[in-house]
Amino acid sequence: MKKSILVTGIAGSGKSTVCRELNKLGYRAHDIEDIRGLFRMLDEKTSKVFKGYNNDHLGKVRRGRWICNIKRLQKFIKSENNPLVFYCGTASNMDEVIPLFDLVVLLKSSPKVLRQRLSSRKPGNFGRTKEVQDWILSWKDRSEKTKGKMGAIVIDADGRPKEVAKNIIKIATAKN
């Protein structure tokens, strides 16, 4: 039986890093936010593609909505032939994304670790500035609680990426 696992979390929780670790460990894993055409940044005010969006500008970040194209994601999941596949990422429309998966794992990191990870990102990457980090941390607990209520299995992601990936594999391969 085919099993599709979503690995999600807020910015800096380790989604992309864990995705690379899962691949290194021999599992099929996709960083879905990097798949061309699967996501669009929309302006909350206009619901159109956000022209002039800037990850360093708090006002623009607050207005942006990172929207996953659900039909394309469904097609992508369906096209995968491996029996166990991990899909790593997040979106503003998680309420539509989560139901597509057999299991959802939520990476949860402490505010200190999140700040360290976000601060080490390259210029122009999401969450790098202190203002954007403060904003992310202002809704961190609420977001994690909501995903938990939607059935996500919460795991501590403060540790070494390889160990976090192994914990995810253990959860994903456990018999129900």
C-alpha positions as CSV (number, residue, x, y, z in Angstrom):
1,M,0.0,0.0,0.0
2,K,1.2,3.5,-0.9
3,K,1.8,5.9,2.0
4,S,2.2,9.7,1.5
5,I,3.6,11.6,4.5
6,L,3.6,15.3,4.9
7,V,6.4,16.8,6.9
8,T,5.5,20.4,7.9
9,G,6.3,23.1,10.3
10,I,6.8,26.9,10.5
11,A,9.8,28.6,8.9
12,G,13.1,27.4,10.4
13,S,11.7,24.2,11.8
14,G,13.9,22.1,9.5
15,K,11.6,20.9,6.7
16,S,14.2,21.3,3.9
17,T,17.1,20.0,5.9
18,V,15.1,16.9,7.1
19,C,14.0,16.4,3.5
20,R,17.6,16.1,2.4
21,E,18.3,13.8,5.3
22,L,15.4,11.5,4.4
23,N,16.9,11.3,0.8
24,K,20.4,10.5,2.2
25,L,18.9,7.7,4.3
26,G,17.5,6.2,1.1
27,Y,13.9,7.3,1.2
28,R,12.0,9.2,-1.4
29,A,11.4,12.8,-0.2
30,H,10.4,16.0,-2.0
31,D,10.8,19.6,-0.9
32,I,7.4,20.5,-2.3
33,E,8.0,24.3,-2.0
34,D,10.8,23.9,-4.6
35,I,8.6,22.2,-7.2
36,R,8.1,24.7,-10.0
37,G,4.5,25.7,-10.5
38,L,3.2,24.1,-7.4
39,F,3.2,27.3,-5.3
40,R,2.4,31.0,-5.9
41,M,2.8,34.0,-3.6
42,L,-0.5,35.8,-3.7
43,D,-1.3,39.3,-2.3
44,E,-3.9,39.0,0.4
45,K,-5.5,42.3,-0.6
46,T,-6.0,41.4,-4.3
47,S,-5.8,37.5,-4.4
48,K,-3.5,38.0,-7.4
49,V,0.2,37.1,-7.8
50,F,2.1,39.4,-5.5
51,K,4.1,41.8,-7.6
52,G,7.1,43.2,-5.7
53,Y,7.0,40.7,-2.9
54,N,10.0,40.9,-0.6
55,N,10.9,38.5,2.1
56,D,12.8,41.2,4.0
57,H,9.9,43.7,4.1
58,L,7.6,42.9,7.1
59,G,4.6,44.7,5.6
60,K,4.8,42.7,2.4
61,V,5.5,39.4,4.2
62,R,2.3,39.9,6.3
63,R,0.2,40.5,3.2
64,G,1.7,37.5,1.3
65,R,-0.1,34.1,1.1
66,W,2.0,31.1,0.0
67,I,-0.7,29.1,-1.8
68,C,-0.2,25.5,-3.0
69,N,-2.1,24.5,-6.1
70,I,-4.1,21.6,-4.7
71,K,-4.9,19.9,-8.1
72,R,-1.2,20.0,-9.1
73,L,-0.2,18.6,-5.7
74,Q,-2.8,15.8,-6.0
75,K,-1.5,14.9,-9.4
76,F,2.1,15.0,-8.2
77,I,1.3,12.6,-5.2
78,K,-0.6,10.3,-7.5
79,S,2.3,10.1,-10.0
80,E,4.7,8.8,-7.3
81,N,5.2,5.1,-7.5
82,N,7.2,4.5,-4.4
83,P,5.3,2.8,-1.5
84,L,6.5,5.4,1.1
85,V,7.1,9.0,0.1
86,F,7.7,12.1,2.2
87,Y,6.6,15.5,1.1
88,C,8.2,18.4,3.0
89,G,6.8,21.9,3.1
90,T,4.1,24.3,4.3
91,A,1.5,26.6,2.8
92,S,-1.0,29.3,3.7
93,N,-3.7,26.9,2.7
94,M,-2.7,24.0,4.9
95,D,-6.4,23.2,5.6
96,E,-6.6,22.0,1.9
97,V,-3.1,20.4,1.9
98,I,-3.3,18.2,5.0
99,P,-6.3,16.0,3.9
100,L,-4.2,14.8,0.9
101,F,-1.8,12.9,3.1
102,D,-2.0,9.6,5.0
103,L,0.0,11.0,7.9
104,V,1.2,14.5,8.9
105,V,4.3,15.1,11.0
106,L,4.8,18.5,12.5
107,L,8.3,19.7,13.2
108,K,8.4,21.8,16.3
109,S,11.4,23.8,17.3
110,S,12.1,26.1,20.2
111,P,12.1,29.9,19.6
112,K,15.9,30.0,20.3
113,V,16.6,27.3,17.6
114,L,14.2,28.9,15.1
115,R,16.0,32.3,15.5
116,Q,19.4,30.7,15.0
117,R,18.3,28.8,11.9
118,L,16.4,31.8,10.4
119,S,19.3,34.2,11.1
120,S,21.7,31.9,9.3
121,R,19.7,32.0,6.0
122,K,21.0,33.8,3.0
123,P,19.9,37.4,2.3
124,G,16.5,37.5,0.8
125,N,15.3,34.2,2.2
126,F,12.2,34.1,4.3
127,G,12.5,34.8,8.0
128,R,16.1,36.2,7.9
129,T,15.3,39.6,9.4
130,K,14.6,40.2,13.1
131,E,11.2,41.9,12.3
132,V,10.0,38.9,10.3
133,Q,11.3,36.5,12.9
134,D,9.4,38.4,15.6
135,W,6.2,38.1,13.5
136,I,6.7,34.4,12.9
137,L,7.2,33.8,16.6
138,S,4.1,35.8,17.3
139,W,1.9,33.1,15.7
140,K,4.1,30.0,16.1
141,D,2.2,28.4,19.0
142,R,-1.2,29.1,17.5
143,S,-0.1,27.5,14.2
144,E,1.4,24.5,15.8
145,K,-1.7,24.0,18.0
146,T,-4.0,24.2,14.9
147,K,-2.0,21.6,13.0
148,G,-2.0,19.3,16.1
149,K,-5.8,19.6,16.1
150,M,-5.8,18.6,12.5
151,G,-4.1,15.3,13.4
152,A,-0.4,16.1,12.9
153,I,2.0,14.1,15.0
154,V,4.3,16.6,16.7
155,I,8.0,15.8,17.0
156,D,10.9,17.8,18.5
157,A,13.0,19.2,15.7
158,D,15.7,20.9,17.8
159,G,18.0,18.0,17.5
160,R,20.4,16.8,14.8
161,P,18.7,16.6,11.4
162,K,19.6,12.9,10.9
163,E,18.0,12.0,14.2
164,V,14.9,14.0,13.4
165,A,14.7,12.2,10.1
166,K,15.1,8.8,11.8
167,N,12.3,9.7,14.2
168,I,10.0,10.6,11.2
169,I,10.8,7.3,9.5
170,K,10.0,5.4,12.7
171,I,6.6,7.1,12.9
172,A,5.9,6.6,9.2
173,T,6.8,2.9,9.2
174,A,5.0,2.0,12.5
175,K,2.1,-0.4,12.0
176,N,-1.2,1.2,12.7
